[in-house]
Amino acid sequence: MMQPLTHRHRVALLDSRPSGTLLIHEIYKSLQGESTFAGLPCVFVRTAVCHLRCKWCDTPHAFNQGTPLTVPQILDTVYAYECPLVELTGGEPLLQAEVLPLMTALCEAGKTVLLETSGACDIRPVDPRVHIIMDLKCPDSGESQANYWPNLEYLKATDQIKFVIASRGDFDWACHQIRTKQLDQRHQVLLSAAFGHVPLADLARWLLESGLNVRMQLQMHKFIWAPDARGV
């Protein structure tokens, strides 16, 4: 089993990069599996390192495996795919400041840019042209205390909020946040079943019974390919 990185080790891993580079786990083209962009061809830029340890995390291999690349190197790789949609994911992309000029460069090149972020990092420095898909961590993730709640005031109408549901308790918690903070009136809200934890029919029934007008989504890539497949 991969051991969690301490804060000191995470900092050391990022500090070991050559100046001006990003620690990148992988870059690949696939179908977007989640969000309102689901089903579209997309180039994924997966950064390495994450400061959270969600119990249901499906990308622990990105915690400490990465290659230092400059922004121009990343751009060259992305542009070679000739795909209009690009997502920055991780890991946690916002742990590396160089991701900010990377996203801006992609926007300047006319790409539609998505940022998948945990919601535990301040999103204010992100280029306003980027579509942010921000997790709010539910209690069963083990990381709900890391939610940076001021981010809710910084999200744009074009951004999306995602809850990963691992139990009925998570669902009830998500409903409370959606209702009390009126999230469904301000943003697209997405409910995902933590893969293998909650039957999809149960989540669908809970949503229908709740009366909320939010979107249930599947991790489409896990139904097309093996759930643990990489680079898809």
CYANA upper distance limits for C-alpha pairs under 8 A (distance plus 0.5 A):
  2 MET  CA     60 PRO  CA      8.22
  4 PRO  CA     53 ARG  CA      7.89
  5 LEU  CA      9 HIS  CA      6.19
  5 LEU  CA     10 ARG  CA      6.55
  5 LEU  CA     51 HIS  CA      8.44
  5 LEU  CA     63 PHE  CA      8.28
  6 THR  CA     10 ARG  CA      6.74
  7 HIS  CA     11 VAL  CA      6.70
  7 HIS  CA     51 HIS  CA      7.72
  8 ARG  CA     12 ALA  CA      6.63
  9 HIS  CA     13 LEU  CA      6.55
 10 ARG  CA     14 LEU  CA      6.86
 10 ARG  CA     49 VAL  CA      7.33
 10 ARG  CA     50 CYS  CA      8.32
 10 ARG  CA     51 HIS  CA      7.83
 11 VAL  CA     15 ASP  CA      6.38
 12 ALA  CA     16 SER  CA      6.51
 13 LEU  CA     17 ARG  CA      7.78
 13 LEU  CA     64 ASN  CA      8.02
 14 LEU  CA     23 LEU  CA      7.66
 14 LEU  CA     49 VAL  CA      8.42
 14 LEU  CA     96 GLN  CA      8.30
 17 ARG  CA     21 THR  CA      6.96
 17 ARG  CA     22 LEU  CA      7.85
 17 ARG  CA     23 LEU  CA      7.45
 17 ARG  CA     68 PRO  CA      6.52
 18 PRO  CA     68 PRO  CA      7.57
 20 GLY  CA     70 THR  CA      6.76
 20 GLY  CA     71 VAL  CA      8.26
 20 GLY  CA     98 GLU  CA      7.36
 21 THR  CA     68 PRO  CA      6.05
 21 THR  CA     69 LEU  CA      5.55
 21 THR  CA     70 THR  CA      4.86
 21 THR  CA     71 VAL  CA      7.16
 21 THR  CA     98 GLU  CA      7.44
 22 LEU  CA     47 THR  CA      7.95
 22 LEU  CA     67 THR  CA      8.35
 22 LEU  CA     68 PRO  CA      5.84
 22 LEU  CA     69 LEU  CA      5.87
 22 LEU  CA     70 THR  CA      6.73
 22 LEU  CA     71 VAL  CA      7.81
 22 LEU  CA     96 GLN  CA      7.24
 22 LEU  CA     98 GLU  CA      6.78
 22 LEU  CA     99 VAL  CA      7.70
 23 LEU  CA     47 THR  CA      6.51
 23 LEU  CA     48 ALA  CA      6.11
 23 LEU  CA     49 VAL  CA      8.49
 23 LEU  CA     66 GLY  CA      5.73
 23 LEU  CA     67 THR  CA      5.73
 23 LEU  CA     68 PRO  CA      4.95
 23 LEU  CA     69 LEU  CA      6.94
 24 ILE  CA     45 VAL  CA      7.88
 24 ILE  CA     46 ARG  CA      6.56
 24 ILE  CA     47 THR  CA      4.86
 24 ILE  CA     48 ALA  CA      5.83
 24 ILE  CA     66 GLY  CA      5.35
 24 ILE  CA     67 THR  CA      5.67
 24 ILE  CA     68 PRO  CA      6.66
 24 ILE  CA     69 LEU  CA      7.22
 25 HIS  CA     45 VAL  CA      8.46
 25 HIS  CA     46 ARG  CA      6.00
 25 HIS  CA     47 THR  CA      5.77
 25 HIS  CA     48 ALA  CA      5.51
 25 HIS  CA     62 ALA  CA      6.45
 25 HIS  CA     65 GLN  CA      6.43
 25 HIS  CA     66 GLY  CA      4.70
 25 HIS  CA     67 THR  CA      6.81
 25 HIS  CA     90 GLY  CA      8.46
 26 GLU  CA     44 PHE  CA      8.37
 26 GLU  CA     45 VAL  CA      6.75
 26 GLU  CA     46 ARG  CA      5.77
 26 GLU  CA     47 THR  CA      7.65
 26 GLU  CA     66 GLY  CA      8.05
 26 GLU  CA    231 GLY  CA      8.02
 27 ILE  CA     43 VAL  CA      7.59
 27 ILE  CA     44 PHE  CA      6.04
 27 ILE  CA     45 VAL  CA      5.14
 27 ILE  CA     46 ARG  CA      6.65
 27 ILE  CA     77 THR  CA      8.19
 27 ILE  CA     78 VAL  CA      8.07
 27 ILE  CA    231 GLY  CA      8.33
 28 TYR  CA     43 VAL  CA      6.14
 28 TYR  CA     44 PHE  CA      5.93
 28 TYR  CA     45 VAL  CA      7.46
 28 TYR  CA    231 GLY  CA      6.49
 28 TYR  CA    232 VAL  CA      8.00
 29 LYS  CA     41 PRO  CA      7.57
 29 LYS  CA     42 CYS  CA      6.14
 29 LYS  CA     43 VAL  CA      4.77
 29 LYS  CA     44 PHE  CA      6.59
 29 LYS  CA     81 TYR  CA      7.69
 29 LYS  CA    231 GLY  CA      8.22
 29 LYS  CA    232 VAL  CA      7.79
 30 SER  CA     41 PRO  CA      6.24
 30 SER  CA     42 CYS  CA      6.10
 30 SER  CA     43 VAL  CA      6.94
 30 SER  CA     44 PHE  CA      8.01
 30 SER  CA    231 GLY  CA      8.06
 30 SER  CA    232 VAL  CA      5.78
 31 LEU  CA     38 ALA  CA      7.80
 31 LEU  CA     39 GLY  CA      6.02
 31 LEU  CA     40 LEU  CA      5.93
 31 LEU  CA     41 PRO  CA      4.93
 31 LEU  CA     42 CYS  CA      6.12
 31 LEU  CA    221 HIS  CA      7.73
 31 LEU  CA    232 VAL  CA      7.86
 32 GLN  CA     37 PHE  CA      6.98
 32 GLN  CA     38 ALA  CA      5.29
 32 GLN  CA     39 GLY  CA      5.78
 32 GLN  CA     40 LEU  CA      5.90
 32 GLN  CA     41 PRO  CA      6.54
 32 GLN  CA     42 CYS  CA      6.14
 32 GLN  CA    220 MET  CA      8.43
 32 GLN  CA    221 HIS  CA      8.11
 33 GLY  CA     37 PHE  CA      8.44
 33 GLY  CA     38 ALA  CA      5.41
 33 GLY  CA     39 GLY  CA      6.63
 33 GLY  CA    218 LEU  CA      8.00
 33 GLY  CA    219 GLN  CA      5.78
 33 GLY  CA    220 MET  CA      5.04
 33 GLY  CA    221 HIS  CA      5.59
 34 GLU  CA     38 ALA  CA      5.26
 34 GLU  CA     39 GLY  CA      8.39
 34 GLU  CA    217 GLN  CA      7.18
 34 GLU  CA    218 LEU  CA      7.15
 34 GLU  CA    219 GLN  CA      6.12
 34 GLU  CA    220 MET  CA      7.18
 35 SER  CA    133 ILE  CA      8.02
 35 SER  CA    160 GLN  CA      8.17
 35 SER  CA    190 LEU  CA      7.48
 35 SER  CA    217 GLN  CA      7.69
 38 ALA  CA    220 MET  CA      8.12
 39 GLY  CA    220 MET  CA      8.35
 40 LEU  CA     85 LEU  CA      8.34
 41 PRO  CA     83 CYS  CA      7.57
 41 PRO  CA     85 LEU  CA      7.42
 42 CYS  CA     83 CYS  CA      6.96
 42 CYS  CA     84 PRO  CA      7.87
 42 CYS  CA     85 LEU  CA      5.37
 42 CYS  CA     86 VAL  CA      5.90
 42 CYS  CA     87 GLU  CA      7.44
 43 VAL  CA     78 VAL  CA      7.22
 43 VAL  CA     81 TYR  CA      7.87
 43 VAL  CA     83 CYS  CA      7.21
 43 VAL  CA     85 LEU  CA      6.85
 43 VAL  CA     86 VAL  CA      5.19
 43 VAL  CA     87 GLU  CA      6.73
 44 PHE  CA     86 VAL  CA      6.41
 44 PHE  CA     87 GLU  CA      5.43
 44 PHE  CA     88 LEU  CA      6.64
 44 PHE  CA     89 THR  CA      7.49
 45 VAL  CA     86 VAL  CA      7.97
 45 VAL  CA     87 GLU  CA      6.63
 45 VAL  CA     88 LEU  CA      5.45
 45 VAL  CA     89 THR  CA      6.63
 45 VAL  CA     90 GLY  CA      8.31
 46 ARG  CA     62 ALA  CA      8.39
 46 ARG  CA     88 LEU  CA      6.56
 46 ARG  CA     89 THR  CA      5.29
 46 ARG  CA     90 GLY  CA      5.13
 46 ARG  CA     91 GLY  CA      7.38
 46 ARG  CA     93 PRO  CA      8.22
 47 THR  CA     62 ALA  CA      7.80
 47 THR  CA     66 GLY  CA      7.94
 47 THR  CA     88 LEU  CA      7.91
 47 THR  CA     89 THR  CA      6.73
 47 THR  CA     90 GLY  CA      5.11
 47 THR  CA     91 GLY  CA      6.04
 47 THR  CA     92 GLU  CA      7.27
 47 THR  CA     93 PRO  CA      6.13
 48 ALA  CA     62 ALA  CA      5.42
 48 ALA  CA     63 PHE  CA      6.25
 48 ALA  CA     64 ASN  CA      6.70
 48 ALA  CA     65 GLN  CA      6.66
 48 ALA  CA     66 GLY  CA      5.91
 48 ALA  CA     90 GLY  CA      6.46
 48 ALA  CA     91 GLY  CA      5.53
 48 ALA  CA     92 GLU  CA      7.74
 48 ALA  CA     93 PRO  CA      8.20
 49 VAL  CA     62 ALA  CA      6.57
 49 VAL  CA     63 PHE  CA      4.80
 49 VAL  CA     64 ASN  CA      6.03
 49 VAL  CA     65 GLN  CA      8.17
 49 VAL  CA     90 GLY  CA      7.76
 49 VAL  CA     91 GLY  CA      5.40
 49 VAL  CA     92 GLU  CA      6.84
 49 VAL  CA     95 LEU  CA      8.29
 50 CYS  CA     62 ALA  CA      8.26
 50 CYS  CA     63 PHE  CA      6.14
 50 CYS  CA     90 GLY  CA      7.76
 50 CYS  CA     91 GLY  CA      5.01
 50 CYS  CA     92 GLU  CA      5.37
 50 CYS  CA     95 LEU  CA      8.01
 51 HIS  CA     92 GLU  CA      7.85
 52 LEU  CA    143 GLU  CA      7.29
 53 ARG  CA     57 CYS  CA      7.59
 53 ARG  CA    142 GLY  CA      8.01
 53 ARG  CA    143 GLU  CA      7.57
 54 CYS  CA    141 SER  CA      5.23
 54 CYS  CA    142 GLY  CA      6.32
 54 CYS  CA    143 GLU  CA      6.56
 55 LYS  CA    140 ASP  CA      7.95
 55 LYS  CA    141 SER  CA      5.67
 55 LYS  CA    142 GLY  CA      6.79
 56 TRP  CA    141 SER  CA      7.06
 56 TRP  CA    194 ALA  CA      7.17
 56 TRP  CA    195 PHE  CA      8.37
 58 ASP  CA    228 ASP  CA      7.97
 59 THR  CA     63 PHE  CA      8.16
 59 THR  CA     90 GLY  CA      8.36
 59 THR  CA     91 GLY  CA      7.96
 61 HIS  CA     65 GLN  CA      7.04
 62 ALA  CA     66 GLY  CA      7.70
 62 ALA  CA     90 GLY  CA      7.28
 62 ALA  CA     91 GLY  CA      6.17
 63 PHE  CA     91 GLY  CA      6.66
 69 LEU  CA     73 GLN  CA      6.53
 69 LEU  CA     74 ILE  CA      6.97
 70 THR  CA     74 ILE  CA      6.84
 71 VAL  CA     75 LEU  CA      6.60
 71 VAL  CA     98 GLU  CA      8.12
 71 VAL  CA    101 PRO  CA      8.47
 71 VAL  CA    102 LEU  CA      6.43
 72 PRO  CA     76 ASP  CA      6.58
 73 GLN  CA     77 THR  CA      6.87
 74 ILE  CA     78 VAL  CA      6.68
 75 LEU  CA     79 TYR  CA      6.43
 75 LEU  CA    102 LEU  CA      8.23
 75 LEU  CA    106 LEU  CA      8.03
 76 ASP  CA     80 ALA  CA      6.67
 77 THR  CA     81 TYR  CA      7.67
 78 VAL  CA     82 GLU  CA      7.95
 78 VAL  CA     83 CYS  CA      8.45
 78 VAL  CA     86 VAL  CA      8.44
 79 TYR  CA     83 CYS  CA      7.77
 84 PRO  CA    110 GLY  CA      8.07
 84 PRO  CA    111 LYS  CA      5.53
 84 PRO  CA    112 THR  CA      6.58
 85 LEU  CA    111 LYS  CA      6.37
 85 LEU  CA    112 THR  CA      5.39
 85 LEU  CA    113 VAL  CA      6.65
 85 LEU  CA    114 LEU  CA      8.23
 86 VAL  CA    111 LYS  CA      7.26
 86 VAL  CA    112 THR  CA      6.74
 86 VAL  CA    113 VAL  CA      5.51
 86 VAL  CA    114 LEU  CA      6.66
 87 GLU  CA    113 VAL  CA      6.24
 87 GLU  CA    114 LEU  CA      4.94
 87 GLU  CA    115 LEU  CA      6.20
 87 GLU  CA    116 GLU  CA      7.66
 88 LEU  CA     93 PRO  CA      7.14
 88 LEU  CA    113 VAL  CA      8.13
 88 LEU  CA    114 LEU  CA      6.66
 88 LEU  CA    115 LEU  CA      5.38
 88 LEU  CA    116 GLU  CA      6.65
 89 THR  CA     93 PRO  CA      6.40
 89 THR  CA    115 LEU  CA      6.75
 89 THR  CA    116 GLU  CA      5.47
 89 THR  CA    117 THR  CA      7.34
 90 GLY  CA    116 GLU  CA      8.08
 90 GLY  CA    117 THR  CA      8.37
 92 GLU  CA    117 THR  CA      6.59
 92 GLU  CA    118 SER  CA      7.26
 93 PRO  CA     99 VAL  CA      7.06
 93 PRO  CA    115 LEU  CA      8.46
 93 PRO  CA    116 GLU  CA      8.31
 93 PRO  CA    117 THR  CA      7.31
 94 LEU  CA     99 VAL  CA      7.23
 94 LEU  CA    100 LEU  CA      8.38
 94 LEU  CA    117 THR  CA      7.79
 94 LEU  CA    121 CYS  CA      7.04
 94 LEU  CA    123 ILE  CA      8.46
 95 LEU  CA    121 CYS  CA      8.18
 98 GLU  CA    102 LEU  CA      6.97
 99 VAL  CA    103 MET  CA      6.66
100 LEU  CA    104 THR  CA      6.87
100 LEU  CA    125 PRO  CA      7.80
100 LEU  CA    126 VAL  CA      6.65
100 LEU  CA    127 ASP  CA      7.68
101 PRO  CA    105 ALA  CA      6.54
102 LEU  CA    106 LEU  CA      6.82
103 MET  CA    107 CYS  CA      6.73
103 MET  CA    113 VAL  CA      7.44
103 MET  CA    127 ASP  CA      7.61
103 MET  CA    130 VAL  CA      7.85
104 THR  CA    108 GLU  CA      6.64
104 THR  CA    127 ASP  CA      6.55
105 ALA  CA    109 ALA  CA      6.74
106 LEU  CA    110 GLY  CA      7.15
106 LEU  CA    111 LYS  CA      6.04
106 LEU  CA    112 THR  CA      8.33
106 LEU  CA    113 VAL  CA      7.42
107 CYS  CA    111 LYS  CA      5.70
107 CYS  CA    112 THR  CA      7.10
107 CYS  CA    113 VAL  CA      7.00
107 CYS  CA    129 ARG  CA      7.30
107 CYS  CA    130 VAL  CA      7.89
112 THR  CA    130 VAL  CA      7.84
112 THR  CA    131 HIS  CA      8.42
113 VAL  CA    129 ARG  CA      8.13
113 VAL  CA    130 VAL  CA      5.68
113 VAL  CA    131 HIS  CA      6.65
114 LEU  CA    130 VAL  CA      6.26
114 LEU  CA    131 HIS  CA      5.24
114 LEU  CA    132 ILE  CA      6.34
114 LEU  CA    133 ILE  CA      7.52
115 LEU  CA    130 VAL  CA      7.30
115 LEU  CA    131 HIS  CA      6.69
115 LEU  CA    132 ILE  CA      5.31
115 LEU  CA    133 ILE  CA      6.36
115 LEU  CA    134 MET  CA      8.41
116 GLU  CA    132 ILE  CA      6.81
116 GLU  CA    133 ILE  CA      5.41
116 GLU  CA    134 MET  CA      6.53
116 GLU  CA    135 ASP  CA      8.34
117 THR  CA    121 CYS  CA      8.29
117 THR  CA    132 ILE  CA      7.88
117 THR  CA    133 ILE  CA      6.90
117 THR  CA    134 MET  CA      5.58
117 THR  CA    135 ASP  CA      6.88
118 SER  CA    134 MET  CA      6.33
118 SER  CA    135 ASP  CA      5.36
118 SER  CA    136 LEU  CA      7.46
118 SER  CA    137 LYS  CA      7.97
118 SER  CA    147 ASN  CA      8.44
119 GLY  CA    123 ILE  CA      8.26
119 GLY  CA    134 MET  CA      5.83
119 GLY  CA    135 ASP  CA      5.88
119 GLY  CA    136 LEU  CA      6.58
119 GLY  CA    137 LYS  CA      8.35
119 GLY  CA    147 ASN  CA      6.35
119 GLY  CA    148 TYR  CA      6.55
119 GLY  CA    151 ASN  CA      7.55
120 ALA  CA    146 ALA  CA      6.00
120 ALA  CA    147 ASN  CA      5.36
120 ALA  CA    148 TYR  CA      5.37
121 CYS  CA    148 TYR  CA      7.13
122 ASP  CA    148 TYR  CA      7.70
122 ASP  CA    151 ASN  CA      6.89
123 ILE  CA    151 ASN  CA      6.92
123 ILE  CA    154 TYR  CA      7.57
123 ILE  CA    155 LEU  CA      8.43
124 ARG  CA    151 ASN  CA      8.28
124 ARG  CA    154 TYR  CA      6.87
126 VAL  CA    130 VAL  CA      7.60
131 HIS  CA    158 THR  CA      6.78
131 HIS  CA    159 ASP  CA      5.77
131 HIS  CA    160 GLN  CA      8.17
132 ILE  CA    155 LEU  CA      8.16
132 ILE  CA    158 THR  CA      8.33
132 ILE  CA    159 ASP  CA      5.36
132 ILE  CA    160 GLN  CA      6.71
133 ILE  CA    159 ASP  CA      6.50
133 ILE  CA    160 GLN  CA      5.21
133 ILE  CA    161 ILE  CA      6.27
133 ILE  CA    162 LYS  CA      7.34
134 MET  CA    159 ASP  CA      8.33
134 MET  CA    160 GLN  CA      6.73
134 MET  CA    161 ILE  CA      5.42
134 MET  CA    162 LYS  CA      6.41
135 ASP  CA    161 ILE  CA      6.33
135 ASP  CA    162 LYS  CA      5.16
135 ASP  CA    163 PHE  CA      6.38
135 ASP  CA    164 VAL  CA      8.16
136 LEU  CA    144 SER  CA      7.92
136 LEU  CA    147 ASN  CA      6.81
136 LEU  CA    161 ILE  CA      7.44
136 LEU  CA    162 LYS  CA      6.69
136 LEU  CA    163 PHE  CA      6.08
136 LEU  CA    164 VAL  CA      8.45
137 LYS  CA    141 SER  CA      6.80
137 LYS  CA    143 GLU  CA      6.58
137 LYS  CA    144 SER  CA      5.16
137 LYS  CA    146 ALA  CA      8.20
137 LYS  CA    147 ASN  CA      6.89
137 LYS  CA    163 PHE  CA      7.07
137 LYS  CA    164 VAL  CA      7.64
138 CYS  CA    142 GLY  CA      8.17
138 CYS  CA    143 GLU  CA      7.83
138 CYS  CA    144 SER  CA      5.82
138 CYS  CA    163 PHE  CA      7.27
138 CYS  CA    164 VAL  CA      7.32
138 CYS  CA    165 ILE  CA      7.49
138 CYS  CA    170 ASP  CA      6.07
138 CYS  CA    173 TRP  CA      7.51
138 CYS  CA    174 ALA  CA      7.48
139 PRO  CA    143 GLU  CA      7.25
139 PRO  CA    144 SER  CA      5.67
139 PRO  CA    169 GLY  CA      8.48
139 PRO  CA    170 ASP  CA      6.66
139 PRO  CA    173 TRP  CA      8.29
140 ASP  CA    144 SER  CA      8.44
140 ASP  CA    165 ILE  CA      8.45
140 ASP  CA    166 ALA  CA      6.77
140 ASP  CA    167 SER  CA      7.81
140 ASP  CA    170 ASP  CA      6.93
141 SER  CA    166 ALA  CA      8.15
143 GLU  CA    147 ASN  CA      8.04
150 PRO  CA    154 TYR  CA      7.60
151 ASN  CA    155 LEU  CA      6.88
155 LEU  CA    159 ASP  CA      6.59
156 LYS  CA    187 HIS  CA      8.21
157 ALA  CA    186 ARG  CA      6.69
157 ALA  CA    187 HIS  CA      6.00
158 THR  CA    187 HIS  CA      7.50
158 THR  CA    188 GLN  CA      8.36
159 ASP  CA    187 HIS  CA      6.83
159 ASP  CA    188 GLN  CA      7.48
160 GLN  CA    187 HIS  CA      6.21
160 GLN  CA    188 GLN  CA      5.35
160 GLN  CA    189 VAL  CA      6.39
160 GLN  CA    190 LEU  CA      7.80
161 ILE  CA    187 HIS  CA      7.45
161 ILE  CA    188 GLN  CA      6.88
161 ILE  CA    189 VAL  CA      5.43
161 ILE  CA    190 LEU  CA      6.58
162 LYS  CA    189 VAL  CA      6.45
162 LYS  CA    190 LEU  CA      5.11
162 LYS  CA    191 LEU  CA      6.44
162 LYS  CA    192 SER  CA      7.80
163 PHE  CA    174 ALA  CA      7.25
163 PHE  CA    189 VAL  CA      8.41
163 PHE  CA    190 LEU  CA      6.74
163 PHE  CA    191 LEU  CA      5.56
163 PHE  CA    192 SER  CA      6.67
164 VAL  CA    191 LEU  CA      6.62
164 VAL  CA    192 SER  CA      5.25
164 VAL  CA    193 ALA  CA      6.26
164 VAL  CA    194 ALA  CA      6.17
165 ILE  CA    170 ASP  CA      5.89
165 ILE  CA    171 PHE  CA      6.38
165 ILE  CA    191 LEU  CA      7.41
165 ILE  CA    192 SER  CA      6.36
165 ILE  CA    193 ALA  CA      5.36
165 ILE  CA    194 ALA  CA      5.96
165 ILE  CA    198 VAL  CA      7.81
166 ALA  CA    170 ASP  CA      6.64
166 ALA  CA    171 PHE  CA      8.37
166 ALA  CA    193 ALA  CA      6.72
166 ALA  CA    194 ALA  CA      5.53
166 ALA  CA    197 HIS  CA      5.88
166 ALA  CA    198 VAL  CA      6.23
167 SER  CA    171 PHE  CA      6.98
167 SER  CA    197 HIS  CA      7.64
167 SER  CA    198 VAL  CA      6.73
168 ARG  CA    172 ASP  CA      6.71
169 GLY  CA    173 TRP  CA      6.65
170 ASP  CA    174 ALA  CA      6.60
171 PHE  CA    175 CYS  CA      6.67
171 PHE  CA    206 TRP  CA      8.37
172 ASP  CA    176 HIS  CA      6.75
173 TRP  CA    177 GLN  CA      6.88
174 ALA  CA    178 ILE  CA      6.61
175 CYS  CA    179 ARG  CA      6.57
175 CYS  CA    210 SER  CA      8.41
175 CYS  CA    212 LEU  CA      8.43
176 HIS  CA    180 THR  CA      6.43
177 GLN  CA    181 LYS  CA      6.24
177 GLN  CA    182 GLN  CA      8.26
177 GLN  CA    183 LEU  CA      8.01
178 ILE  CA    182 GLN  CA      5.93
178 ILE  CA    183 LEU  CA      5.32
178 ILE  CA    184 ASP  CA      6.70
179 ARG  CA    183 LEU  CA      7.32
179 ARG  CA    184 ASP  CA      8.13
182 GLN  CA    186 ARG  CA      7.33
183 LEU  CA    187 HIS  CA      6.45
183 LEU  CA    188 GLN  CA      8.47
183 LEU  CA    189 VAL  CA      7.59
184 ASP  CA    188 GLN  CA      6.87
184 ASP  CA    189 VAL  CA      6.44
184 ASP  CA    213 ASN  CA      7.63
184 ASP  CA    214 VAL  CA      7.02
188 GLN  CA    214 VAL  CA      7.67
188 GLN  CA    215 ARG  CA      8.12
189 VAL  CA    214 VAL  CA      5.94
189 VAL  CA    215 ARG  CA      6.60
190 LEU  CA    214 VAL  CA      6.90
190 LEU  CA    215 ARG  CA      5.43
190 LEU  CA    216 MET  CA      6.24
190 LEU  CA    217 GLN  CA      6.91
191 LEU  CA    214 VAL  CA      8.04
191 LEU  CA    215 ARG  CA      6.65
191 LEU  CA    216 MET  CA      5.19
191 LEU  CA    217 GLN  CA      6.47
192 SER  CA    216 MET  CA      6.64
192 SER  CA    217 GLN  CA      5.87
192 SER  CA    218 LEU  CA      6.67
192 SER  CA    219 GLN  CA      8.02
193 ALA  CA    197 HIS  CA      7.61
193 ALA  CA    198 VAL  CA      6.18
193 ALA  CA    199 PRO  CA      7.92
193 ALA  CA    200 LEU  CA      7.07
193 ALA  CA    203 LEU  CA      7.40
193 ALA  CA    217 GLN  CA      8.42
193 ALA  CA    218 LEU  CA      7.77
194 ALA  CA    198 VAL  CA      6.79
198 VAL  CA    202 ASP  CA      7.42
198 VAL  CA    203 LEU  CA      7.47
199 PRO  CA    203 LEU  CA      7.14
200 LEU  CA    204 ALA  CA      6.65
201 ALA  CA    205 ARG  CA      6.61
202 ASP  CA    206 TRP  CA      6.64
203 LEU  CA    207 LEU  CA      6.62
203 LEU  CA    216 MET  CA      8.48
204 ALA  CA    208 LEU  CA      6.73
204 ALA  CA    216 MET  CA      7.64
205 ARG  CA    209 GLU  CA      6.60
206 TRP  CA    210 SER  CA      6.55
207 LEU  CA    211 GLY  CA      7.30
207 LEU  CA    212 LEU  CA      7.14
207 LEU  CA    216 MET  CA      8.31
208 LEU  CA    212 LEU  CA      7.87
219 GLN  CA    223 PHE  CA      7.79
220 MET  CA    224 ILE  CA      7.03
221 HIS  CA    225 TRP  CA      6.40
221 HIS  CA    227 PRO  CA      8.05
221 HIS  CA    232 VAL  CA      7.34
222 LYS  CA    226 ALA  CA      6.32
222 LYS  CA    227 PRO  CA      4.85
222 LYS  CA    228 ASP  CA      8.11
222 LYS  CA    229 ALA  CA      8.50
223 PHE  CA    227 PRO  CA      7.52
225 TRP  CA    229 ALA  CA      7.05
225 TRP  CA    232 VAL  CA      7.96
